[in-house]
Amino acid sequence: MKPIPPDRLILAMPDTELENFVREWVELKKTYVEVQKFTGAGDMGRDVVGYLTKQRHEGPWHNYQCKQYGRTVPLDVGVREVGKILYYAFKGEFIPPTAYYLVAPRGVVRGLRTLISKPSEFKQKLISSWNEYCANGITDKITIDLTPDLQAFIEAWEFSQIKAVSVDEILADPAGIAVMVKWFRSRSRTSASGYSSCRHPIPRNALCPAAPRCLRRAR
């Protein structure tokens, strides 16, 4: 049986497993002093957070929002997620992130990709579509009006800090390859999700000596 390409392994991950993978990936980056994963309905738009200082959310930090869809991430979802984190920052839950990574293994739709490449247009889109995408979409408990203060807060944030991250970009990062090799070792031939990750006959929980080469050949 041929080895499954590493991008297919990432695309097959359930939501929670992708978040775990991203947490390990971010932990290997030398950028952060601490990495934290948030789970559940109260994550306020954060899945994995990388803190640049010991001040954590009172200092600069990066947000990794994971979206494991069976298709490219839709425009309304991307806009709403940015609106969500800025709303909770406005409420004082944390200062706004200094970088926002939308981790979408299958990518994002063209319209969202265009907005990310044109930060001023993304800002205007969020403001103009607030009632459609965010007012009743951030939480089902209340309607969130775009007040003058909230709009001013949004306008002050730098939208050039948004970046979409696809599976190709994860695997172009040495840290992403390192996590894939680690998962080859810990999962041996089959993951907890049931997909095969190596064709080589190795003992359970052993490191396949060909794992790095498998990853490079399969890409």
Phi, psi and omega in degrees: 000134181287147177294142179283131180302145183299329179294326178293325179296317180292319180295335181273352184290138170293168183308307184297322181292322176298318179298320177295319178298313181296321178301313179295323178297313181293325179297333180280347177286143182275002184288330194249146176273341180200146178234138182225139177253135178249143181225159174090179185292340183265024183283348177057033178090010180245130171255303177230134183238134173249118180269133180272344179220170178289351177285352178052240184286357175264000177233188180295140179208158180245139179253135174243107180258119186264132178228100180262093181252160174280002179210181177295150182291128182292160180301312184297325180294314181297316180294317181297320181295321177293318177299323181297311185290327177288326177297313181289331173293319177300324180286353177093012179291330179193164173283157181299147179295149178269356170204142181231113181253117175268101184276103184232093184310322180270004179088186180236159180295160185302319181299320179289320177299322178295317179297319180297325180281348179231082188306321181294325178288326176297315180301313181293325178295317179299317181291314184290333182254015183305312182296327182283317188259327194245325188308317179244011183254341180286319176214149178269006183272326183217161169268128184257108179280148176275087180286163177303322180292317178295318179297319179297323178296316179296317182295334181280343182280148182270106184286350175290354179277358180271136177215136174269137182239117180263175180298325180296322181288326176298315184280349173278347180270128178306327179294325177294318176297319181299320179292320177299318179296319179298319181290330173300316183292313187284335183255357178057244186262339183218135181277173177295338180276352175097003180262144182288141181236357179197143181265352188277139181283091182237155179296153178302136179069010175267156178275123175292121182297342180263005187304312180299321180291323177302315182298316183289322181291325188283339183292000000 
